[in-house]
């Protein structure tokens, strides 16, 4: 009986080669769902901040509470920022950049305009999001 159950599960189980990567799954969602794409783009800056905070905390083996103290925030505020739940205001980015010696880059330009201030290297390194929206090219990077 047990062998038969295992055999049935084996036949219905996916092969590893059939599984999508997270990037493939995200690409499918972005391509197939306009609302998801809009929300993904809207929260890009929140994800950039989350990555900076998470990387810093891991590198310095800090708890959220310890990081919050360094930044002058509460632990629940840091938790929300790490979860990318809130699109940060400029004041928050300034505070984090200063306290953690981090850098944020936000570049917005019309699609028809050539890159003038950001270098090609900057557009490749530490890019969180790069997309087109409403006739503009948007680049968000953080380190």
Secondary structure as GFF3:
##gff-version 3
##sequence-region A 1 143
A	DSSP	alpha_helix	2	12	.	.	.	ID=ss1
A	DSSP	three_ten_helix	16	18	.	.	.	ID=ss2
A	DSSP	alpha_helix	22	32	.	.	.	ID=ss3
A	DSSP	alpha_helix	34	42	.	.	.	ID=ss4
A	DSSP	alpha_helix	44	59	.	.	.	ID=ss5
A	DSSP	alpha_helix	64	71	.	.	.	ID=ss6
A	DSSP	alpha_helix	75	82	.	.	.	ID=ss7
A	DSSP	alpha_helix	90	100	.	.	.	ID=ss8
A	DSSP	beta_strand	104	110	.	.	.	ID=ss9
A	DSSP	alpha_helix	120	124	.	.	.	ID=ss10
A	DSSP	beta_strand	127	133	.	.	.	ID=ss11
A	DSSP	beta_strand	136	142	.	.	.	ID=ss12
###
